[in-house]
Amino acid sequence: MKAAPAIAVGIALALSSLPGQEPAVPQAEVRFSAIDVFVDSEAQPLAAYQLTVTAPHGDVRIVGIEGGEHAAFKEPPYYDPKAMQKERVILGAFNTSPAEQLPRGKTRVATIHVQVSGPTILNVTTKLEAAATSEGHSITAQISLVERNAK
Amino acid sequence: MNHGDYLDERQPEVPQQFIDAITAAHGQRVLVPTEVDAAILDKAREHLQSVAGKRRIIRFPRWLAAAAAVVLAATVAGVWLQKRPAPPAFAREDLDHNGRVDILDAFALARKVQQGAVSAQFDMNGDGVVNSRDIDVVAAQAVRLDGKQG
């Protein structure tokens, strides 16, 4: 029966075109990342800071917060525990040490660990709310966020 | 119109003879004797003095006047105070009174604790002492997400 192979091929083609047999859609990529938070007080000794970090698009969830690099801000900053698994957090920290024991210039004050779903580009904004010297005088400072090991 | 017409209109029943006499007398000068004038004046004075003697003079006691003045002043002051804008009420944690609680308030309290310059007003958690726990209360308030918009 020469017609048998042709029939088998036809059945195979028909089965491949049936609904419900579509190829699996790849799920949204989920990854974890760390965001370093820097404060640059220039020549002033940084004794206190408060800032807000926000992920506006809802594809970022905060999962952890740790302290900075300088001894004065080594401890994790104050934050609301409710910020965990949310897209916004307010960080605040201070140190009452003398000015000579405080960081000047650009220093990493905290690191935020996040869970990212969706696009690979991390979209996070920040706003400085307060900063002060060891004498309690308010100062202006620059803040920046850097994703660690960003590709 | 003459006087006769006037009288006729007002009192038509007055006899014509009387009207003529009055009309004639009107054109003459009437002299009042000095004695009569003085007597009328005396009677008038007597009458006025008797009326003045019957008039009551109400005199309020001084304390009542003072009390009224106090009440009036209090009323005016109350109205004035109501119209003035109320002084801003600051949260207890807002140590620098800038209208919001932030980490600088916690920092200010930490410096006070470090310097030993604390008083009962800084006992934020009400445990009777002012220490790092009170600083934590202020710091927690500063970073709290509730009610704050980024």
Boltz contact constraints between the chains, C-beta under 6 A:
constraints:
  - contact:
      token1: [A, 48]
      token2: [B, 103]
      max_distance: 6.0
  - contact:
      token1: [A, 48]
      token2: [B, 104]
      max_distance: 6.0
  - contact:
      token1: [A, 48]
      token2: [B, 107]
      max_distance: 6.0
  - contact:
      token1: [A, 50]
      token2: [B, 102]
      max_distance: 6.0
  - contact:
      token1: [A, 50]
      token2: [B, 103]
      max_distance: 6.0
  - contact:
      token1: [A, 52]
      token2: [B, 150]
      max_distance: 6.0
  - contact:
      token1: [A, 54]
      token2: [B, 150]
      max_distance: 6.0
  - contact:
      token1: [A, 78]
      token2: [B, 139]
      max_distance: 6.0
  - contact:
      token1: [A, 78]
      token2: [B, 143]
      max_distance: 6.0
  - contact:
      token1: [A, 79]
      token2: [B, 143]
      max_distance: 6.0
  - contact:
      token1: [A, 80]
      token2: [B, 143]
      max_distance: 6.0
  - contact:
      token1: [A, 80]
      token2: [B, 144]
      max_distance: 6.0
  - contact:
      token1: [A, 80]
      token2: [B, 145]
      max_distance: 6.0
  - contact:
      token1: [A, 82]
      token2: [B, 145]
      max_distance: 6.0
  - contact:
      token1: [A, 88]
      token2: [B, 150]
      max_distance: 6.0
  - contact:
      token1: [A, 90]
      token2: [B, 143]
      max_distance: 6.0
  - contact:
      token1: [A, 92]
      token2: [B, 103]
      max_distance: 6.0
  - contact:
      token1: [A, 92]
      token2: [B, 142]
      max_distance: 6.0
  - contact:
      token1: [A, 92]
      token2: [B, 143]
      max_distance: 6.0
  - contact:
      token1: [A, 94]
      token2: [B, 103]
      max_distance: 6.0
  - contact:
      token1: [A, 94]
      token2: [B, 107]
      max_distance: 6.0
  - contact:
      token1: [A, 96]
      token2: [B, 110]
      max_distance: 6.0
  - contact:
      token1: [A, 96]
      token2: [B, 111]
      max_distance: 6.0
  - contact:
      token1: [A, 96]
      token2: [B, 114]
      max_distance: 6.0
  - contact:
      token1: [A, 130]
      token2: [B, 102]
      max_distance: 6.0
  - contact:
      token1: [A, 130]
      token2: [B, 103]
      max_distance: 6.0
  - contact:
      token1: [A, 130]
      token2: [B, 104]
      max_distance: 6.0
  - contact:
      token1: [A, 132]
      token2: [B, 104]
      max_distance: 6.0
  - contact:
      token1: [A, 136]
      token2: [B, 108]
      max_distance: 6.0
